């Protein structure tokens, strides 16, 4: 296990930020306003190059292509925080980051509207077979048909996962005159006239369109397989813009070929290319009334700008105040600043006696604590303490020297 006893840059030196993968300019602007020095790269970096570039860097920003391993984080003693400027965080070893005292942020809400709008567009496109008709005209075929083409007004939309995106889809679908039902494993406030279903099976039986908005978890892995697809109404449609591990692709191909399902829209796949490529292969290709897109649900200018702002603001708050609100792998602590004090931030192993040892350091130096706040998880504790300024440097050294301390810094 690696432990880094560092307080990063001194309080006066501006913190250095490295942003990879062409993160939106809003992130650069937000951080620069707070006095951070930002360097940007358009690409991801291989492991050795990344470790070399992280020397002297306090904040790392990535998107989904950069893999952040235990080894990379342990080789970057100056690092204090990681921002994932995207929705998912599975590209970072979150447990290792926690153990090394590195909070990680993402942007769970920023692409909500973009995904919801795409789903609505695809519902109408599937009901009218627009993908097929467009492709035919492109190659010189004129096939004007009305059979198997429908309005979506009055049809039932079944939403699996009624979180931020699912509930937005619900509101937009009702505006189109659709009836909305949903299923979620936790109780959710129903918006508009939407109705919760008691079970997944109930939803599958009654929905004309089924759309998935669930995270990638052990419960959601391959949750839509042969049984679930067979339970769907004949002539219904499936949409998946959530995660590629939720739907069994071969089973979906089978019900599309047999005509049990009238169409599907798929934006995510079990295996996706790391880079843009001309050689993507999926068994869904060339099936009738199947809309295939390259994981673009959240790919809009607005979503990218919003992600840049959202993650950058979280990191700026951490740099300035030590706040870890919204971090995905860290105890959540946020304490309003006390004027005229120095703030000490300490990440330590969550073992008995740590607070006693810290209190001893503080009392032996006759330091006056204005306010403090502690939060723990299974492995670590995170303490924010505001002290009188005159002895804060000695207190910092005393706390940093404790064997239980992982990271300590002063603001």
C-alpha positions as CSV (number, residue, x, y, z in Angstrom):
1,X,0.0,0.0,0.0
2,X,1.4,3.4,-0.9
3,X,1.1,6.4,1.4
4,X,1.9,9.9,0.4
5,X,2.6,12.5,3.1
6,X,2.3,15.7,1.2
7,X,0.6,19.0,1.5
8,X,1.0,19.7,-2.2
9,X,2.0,23.2,-3.2
10,X,2.6,25.8,-0.7
11,X,-0.4,28.1,0.1
12,X,1.0,30.9,-2.1
13,X,2.1,29.0,-5.2
14,X,-0.8,28.6,-7.7
15,X,-1.9,25.0,-8.2
16,X,-1.1,23.4,-11.5
17,X,-3.9,21.6,-13.5
18,X,-3.4,19.2,-16.4
19,X,-6.5,18.6,-18.6
20,X,-6.3,15.8,-21.1
21,X,-8.6,14.7,-24.0
22,X,-9.8,18.1,-25.3
23,X,-11.9,19.0,-22.2
24,X,-14.3,21.9,-23.0
25,X,-13.0,25.5,-22.6
26,X,-15.5,26.2,-19.9
27,X,-13.4,24.1,-17.5
28,X,-10.3,26.1,-18.4
29,X,-12.1,29.4,-17.8
30,X,-13.7,28.3,-14.5
31,X,-10.3,27.2,-13.1
32,X,-8.3,30.1,-14.4
33,X,-10.8,32.5,-12.7
34,X,-9.9,30.8,-9.4
35,X,-6.2,31.4,-10.0
36,X,-5.3,27.8,-11.1
37,X,-2.6,27.4,-13.8
38,X,-4.1,25.2,-16.5
39,X,-2.4,23.2,-19.2
40,X,-4.5,21.4,-21.8
41,X,-3.8,18.5,-24.2
42,X,-6.1,17.3,-26.9
43,X,-5.2,13.6,-26.5
44,X,-4.9,11.0,-23.8
45,X,-1.4,10.0,-22.7
46,X,0.1,6.5,-22.3
47,X,1.1,5.5,-18.8
48,X,4.8,6.4,-18.8
49,X,4.2,9.8,-20.4
50,X,1.3,10.5,-18.0
51,X,3.4,9.7,-14.9
52,X,6.2,12.0,-16.2
53,X,3.7,14.9,-16.9
54,X,2.1,14.6,-13.5
55,X,5.3,15.8,-11.7
56,X,4.3,19.0,-10.0
57,X,0.6,18.7,-11.0
58,X,-2.0,19.0,-8.3
59,X,-5.2,18.4,-10.3
60,X,-5.7,16.0,-13.2
61,X,-8.7,16.2,-15.6
62,X,-9.6,13.4,-18.0
63,X,-12.5,12.1,-20.0
64,X,-13.3,8.4,-20.7
65,X,-10.2,7.3,-22.7
66,X,-7.6,7.8,-20.0
67,X,-7.1,4.9,-17.6
68,X,-6.0,6.0,-14.1
69,X,-4.4,3.0,-12.3
70,X,-3.1,2.6,-8.8
71,X,0.4,2.7,-10.2
72,X,-0.1,6.1,-11.9
73,X,-1.7,7.7,-8.8
74,X,1.0,6.3,-6.5
75,X,3.7,7.7,-8.8
76,X,2.2,11.2,-8.6
77,X,2.9,12.5,-5.0
78,X,1.8,16.1,-5.9
79,X,-1.6,15.0,-7.1
80,X,-4.5,16.2,-4.9
81,X,-7.7,15.6,-7.0
82,X,-8.9,14.0,-10.2
83,X,-11.8,15.2,-12.3
84,X,-13.6,12.9,-14.8
85,X,-15.1,15.3,-17.3
86,X,-17.8,12.8,-18.3
87,X,-20.6,10.7,-16.8
88,X,-18.8,7.4,-16.0
89,X,-15.9,6.9,-13.6
90,X,-15.0,3.3,-14.4
91,X,-11.7,4.4,-16.0
92,X,-10.3,5.3,-12.6
93,X,-9.3,2.8,-9.9
94,X,-11.6,4.5,-7.3
95,X,-10.7,2.2,-4.4
96,X,-7.0,3.0,-4.9
97,X,-7.7,6.7,-5.2
98,X,-9.6,6.6,-1.9
99,X,-6.8,4.7,-0.2
100,X,-4.3,7.3,-1.5
101,X,-6.4,10.2,-0.3
102,X,-7.5,11.4,-3.8
103,X,-11.1,12.5,-4.3
104,X,-12.6,11.9,-7.7
105,X,-15.4,13.9,-9.3
106,X,-17.6,13.4,-12.4
107,X,-20.5,15.1,-14.0
108,X,-23.5,12.9,-13.4
109,X,-26.2,15.4,-14.5
110,X,-24.7,17.5,-17.3
111,X,-25.8,15.4,-20.3
112,X,-29.3,14.7,-19.1
113,X,-31.2,16.8,-21.5
114,X,-29.1,15.8,-24.5
115,X,-29.7,12.0,-24.0
116,X,-33.5,12.7,-23.3
117,X,-33.9,14.6,-26.6
118,X,-32.1,11.9,-28.6
119,X,-34.4,9.2,-27.1
120,X,-37.5,11.2,-28.1
121,X,-36.2,11.7,-31.6
122,X,-35.5,7.9,-31.9
123,X,-38.9,6.9,-30.6
124,X,-40.5,8.9,-33.4
125,X,-37.9,7.7,-35.9
126,X,-38.6,4.0,-35.0
127,X,-42.4,4.5,-35.2
128,X,-42.0,5.9,-38.7
129,X,-39.1,3.7,-39.8
130,X,-37.2,6.9,-40.7
131,X,-33.8,5.3,-40.6
132,X,-34.7,2.7,-43.2
133,X,-36.5,5.2,-45.5
134,X,-33.6,7.7,-45.3
135,X,-31.0,5.0,-46.2
136,X,-33.2,3.8,-49.1
137,X,-33.5,7.3,-50.7
138,X,-29.7,7.8,-50.2
139,X,-29.1,4.8,-52.5
140,X,-31.8,5.7,-55.0
141,X,-34.8,3.7,-53.8
142,X,-38.3,5.2,-53.5
143,X,-40.4,3.1,-51.1
144,X,-43.4,5.1,-49.9
145,X,-45.1,2.9,-47.2
146,X,-47.6,3.5,-44.4
147,X,-47.9,-0.1,-43.2
148,X,-46.3,-0.6,-39.8
149,X,-45.8,3.2,-39.4
150,X,-47.5,4.9,-36.4
151,X,-48.0,8.1,-34.5
152,X,-46.5,7.9,-31.0
153,X,-49.4,9.9,-29.5
154,X,-51.4,7.6,-27.3
155,X,-48.7,4.9,-27.2
156,X,-47.2,3.6,-23.9
157,X,-43.5,4.4,-23.1
158,X,-41.9,2.2,-20.5
159,X,-38.9,3.7,-18.8
160,X,-36.5,1.4,-16.9
161,X,-34.5,3.5,-14.5
162,X,-36.3,6.7,-13.4
163,X,-33.3,8.8,-12.5
164,X,-32.2,12.2,-13.9
165,X,-32.4,11.0,-17.6
166,X,-35.4,8.7,-17.3
167,X,-37.5,11.3,-15.6
168,X,-36.6,13.9,-18.2
169,X,-37.6,11.5,-21.0
170,X,-40.9,11.0,-19.1
171,X,-41.7,14.7,-19.1
172,X,-40.9,15.1,-22.9
173,X,-42.8,12.0,-23.8
174,X,-45.9,13.2,-22.0
175,X,-45.7,16.5,-23.9
176,X,-46.0,14.3,-27.1
177,X,-49.1,12.7,-25.7
178,X,-47.6,9.4,-24.8
179,X,-48.7,7.4,-21.7
180,X,-45.6,6.8,-19.5
181,X,-44.9,4.0,-17.1
182,X,-41.7,3.3,-15.3
183,X,-39.8,0.8,-13.2
184,X,-37.0,1.6,-10.7
185,X,-35.5,-0.5,-7.9
186,X,-35.8,2.5,-5.5
187,X,-39.0,4.5,-5.0
188,X,-39.1,7.6,-7.2
189,X,-41.3,10.7,-7.3
190,X,-43.5,10.3,-10.4
191,X,-43.5,13.3,-12.7
192,X,-46.7,14.4,-14.5
193,X,-49.1,11.5,-15.1
194,X,-46.4,8.8,-15.2
195,X,-47.2,5.6,-13.3
196,X,-44.7,3.3,-11.5
197,X,-44.8,-0.5,-12.3
198,X,-44.6,-3.1,-9.5
199,X,-42.1,-5.2,-11.6
200,X,-40.0,-5.2,-14.7
201,X,-42.2,-7.9,-16.2
202,X,-45.3,-5.7,-15.7
203,X,-43.6,-2.8,-17.6
204,X,-42.4,-5.1,-20.4
205,X,-46.0,-6.5,-20.9
206,X,-47.6,-3.1,-21.4
207,X,-45.1,-0.8,-23.1
208,X,-45.0,-0.1,-26.8
209,X,-41.6,1.4,-26.4
210,X,-39.1,0.4,-23.7
211,X,-36.1,2.7,-23.0
212,X,-33.3,1.9,-20.6
213,X,-31.7,4.5,-18.3
214,X,-29.8,2.5,-15.7
215,X,-26.2,2.6,-14.5
216,X,-23.7,-0.3,-15.1
217,X,-24.0,-2.4,-11.9
218,X,-24.1,-6.2,-11.2
219,X,-27.9,-6.0,-11.1
220,X,-28.2,-4.4,-14.5
221,X,-25.6,-6.6,-16.2
222,X,-27.4,-8.3,-19.1
223,X,-30.7,-7.6,-17.5
224,X,-32.5,-7.6,-20.8
225,X,-32.0,-11.1,-22.2
226,X,-34.1,-13.7,-24.1
227,X,-36.8,-13.9,-21.3
228,X,-37.3,-10.2,-21.0
229,X,-37.4,-9.6,-24.8
230,X,-39.9,-12.4,-25.1
231,X,-42.1,-10.7,-22.4
232,X,-42.2,-7.5,-24.5
233,X,-45.3,-6.8,-26.6
234,X,-45.2,-8.1,-30.2
235,X,-44.4,-5.2,-32.4
236,X,-42.8,-3.1,-29.7
237,X,-39.4,-1.3,-29.7
238,X,-36.3,-1.3,-27.5
239,X,-34.0,1.7,-26.9
240,X,-30.7,1.5,-25.1
241,X,-28.6,4.6,-24.5
242,X,-27.5,3.6,-21.0
243,X,-24.6,1.1,-20.9
244,X,-23.5,-1.6,-23.4
245,X,-23.6,-4.3,-20.7
246,X,-27.4,-4.0,-20.1
247,X,-28.8,-5.7,-23.2
248,X,-27.8,-9.1,-24.6
249,X,-27.1,-8.2,-28.2
250,X,-27.5,-11.7,-29.7
251,X,-30.9,-12.1,-28.0
252,X,-31.9,-8.7,-29.3
253,X,-30.9,-9.7,-32.9
254,X,-33.0,-12.8,-32.6
255,X,-36.3,-11.0,-31.7
256,X,-35.6,-8.4,-34.4
257,X,-35.1,-11.1,-37.0
258,X,-38.2,-13.0,-35.9
259,X,-40.3,-9.9,-36.1
260,X,-41.3,-10.1,-32.4
261,X,-39.8,-6.6,-32.0
262,X,-40.5,-4.0,-34.7
263,X,-37.3,-2.1,-34.2
264,X,-34.5,-0.9,-31.8
265,X,-32.2,2.0,-31.2
266,X,-28.8,1.3,-29.7
267,X,-26.2,3.9,-28.8
268,X,-24.0,1.7,-26.5
269,X,-22.3,-1.6,-27.0
270,X,-20.6,-4.4,-25.0
271,X,-17.3,-3.4,-26.6
272,X,-16.6,0.0,-28.0
273,X,-13.6,1.3,-29.9
274,X,-11.2,3.6,-27.9
275,X,-10.8,5.9,-31.0
276,X,-12.9,6.9,-34.0
277,X,-12.6,4.1,-36.5
278,X,-13.8,2.9,-39.9
279,X,-14.1,-0.7,-38.7
280,X,-16.8,-1.1,-36.1
281,X,-18.6,-4.4,-36.3
282,X,-21.9,-5.3,-34.6
283,X,-24.4,-8.1,-35.3
284,X,-27.2,-5.5,-35.2
285,X,-25.9,-4.0,-38.5
286,X,-28.2,-4.3,-41.5
287,X,-31.2,-5.4,-39.5
288,X,-34.4,-3.6,-40.5
289,X,-35.6,-0.5,-38.5
290,X,-32.6,-0.5,-36.2
291,X,-31.0,2.9,-35.5
292,X,-27.3,2.5,-34.5
293,X,-25.3,5.4,-33.2
294,X,-21.7,5.6,-31.8
295,X,-22.3,6.4,-28.1
296,X,-23.4,10.0,-28.8
297,X,-26.3,10.3,-26.4
298,X,-24.5,13.0,-24.4
299,X,-22.4,14.4,-27.3
300,X,-23.7,17.9,-27.7
301,X,-21.9,21.3,-27.4
302,X,-24.2,22.2,-24.5
303,X,-23.5,18.9,-22.6
304,X,-19.7,19.3,-23.0
305,X,-19.8,22.9,-21.8
306,X,-22.0,22.0,-18.9
307,X,-19.7,19.1,-17.9
308,X,-16.6,21.4,-18.1
309,X,-18.3,23.8,-15.7
310,X,-19.7,21.2,-13.3
311,X,-16.5,19.3,-12.7
312,X,-14.3,22.4,-12.6
313,X,-16.5,24.1,-10.0
314,X,-16.3,21.0,-7.8
315,X,-12.6,20.9,-8.0
316,X,-12.2,24.7,-7.4
317,X,-14.3,24.3,-4.2
318,X,-12.0,21.5,-3.1
319,X,-8.9,23.5,-3.8
320,X,-10.2,26.6,-2.1
321,X,-12.1,25.1,0.8
322,X,-11.3,21.4,1.0
323,X,-15.0,20.6,0.2
324,X,-15.5,17.1,-1.1
325,X,-19.3,17.3,-1.8
326,X,-20.2,15.2,-4.9
327,X,-16.9,13.2,-4.9
328,X,-17.7,9.6,-5.9
329,X,-15.1,7.8,-3.8
330,X,-14.6,10.0,-0.7
331,X,-16.2,11.0,2.6
332,X,-18.4,14.1,2.0
333,X,-17.2,17.1,4.0
334,X,-18.0,20.8,3.4
335,X,-17.3,23.4,6.1
336,X,-18.0,27.2,5.6
337,X,-14.7,29.2,5.8
338,X,-13.9,30.9,9.1
339,X,-12.3,34.4,8.6
340,X,-8.9,34.8,10.1
341,X,-8.0,31.1,10.4
342,X,-5.8,28.6,8.6
343,X,-7.6,25.5,7.4
344,X,-5.9,22.1,7.7
345,X,-7.1,19.2,5.6
346,X,-6.2,15.7,6.7
347,X,-6.9,12.4,5.1
348,X,-6.1,9.5,7.4
349,X,-6.5,5.7,7.8
350,X,-9.9,5.0,9.4
351,X,-8.5,3.2,12.5
352,X,-9.2,3.8,16.2
353,X,-7.4,6.6,18.0
354,X,-6.7,9.0,15.1
355,X,-8.7,11.9,16.5
356,X,-7.2,11.4,19.9
357,X,-3.7,11.7,18.3
358,X,-4.7,14.8,16.3
359,X,-6.2,16.4,19.4
360,X,-3.0,15.7,21.3
361,X,-1.0,17.5,18.6
362,X,-3.4,20.5,18.7
363,X,-3.5,20.7,22.6
364,X,0.3,20.4,23.1
365,X,0.7,23.4,20.8
366,X,-2.1,25.3,22.6
367,X,-3.8,25.8,19.3
368,X,-7.3,27.2,19.2
369,X,-9.7,25.3,17.0
370,X,-12.5,27.5,15.6
371,X,-14.4,24.7,13.8
372,X,-13.8,21.2,12.6
373,X,-15.6,18.5,10.7
374,X,-14.9,14.8,10.2
375,X,-16.4,12.2,7.9
376,X,-15.3,8.6,7.4
377,X,-15.9,5.7,5.2
378,X,-14.8,2.1,5.5
379,X,-11.1,2.9,4.8
380,X,-10.3,6.5,5.4
381,X,-11.3,9.6,7.4
382,X,-11.3,13.1,6.1
383,X,-10.9,16.0,8.6
384,X,-11.2,19.7,8.0
385,X,-10.0,21.9,10.9
386,X,-9.9,25.7,11.1
387,X,-7.1,26.9,13.5
388,X,-5.7,30.2,14.8
389,X,-3.0,31.2,12.4
390,X,0.0,31.6,14.7
391,X,0.6,27.8,15.3
392,X,-1.0,26.3,12.2
393,X,2.4,25.4,10.6
394,X,3.5,23.5,13.6
395,X,0.2,21.7,13.9
396,X,0.4,20.8,10.2
397,X,3.8,19.2,10.7
398,X,2.7,17.4,13.8
399,X,-0.4,15.9,12.1
400,X,1.5,15.1,8.9
401,X,4.0,13.1,11.0
402,X,1.4,10.8,12.4
403,X,1.7,7.3,11.1
404,X,-2.0,7.2,10.3
405,X,-1.9,10.3,8.1
406,X,-2.2,9.8,4.3
407,X,-2.4,13.4,3.1
408,X,-2.3,16.7,4.9
409,X,-2.3,20.2,3.5
410,X,-2.9,23.7,4.7
411,X,-5.0,26.3,2.9
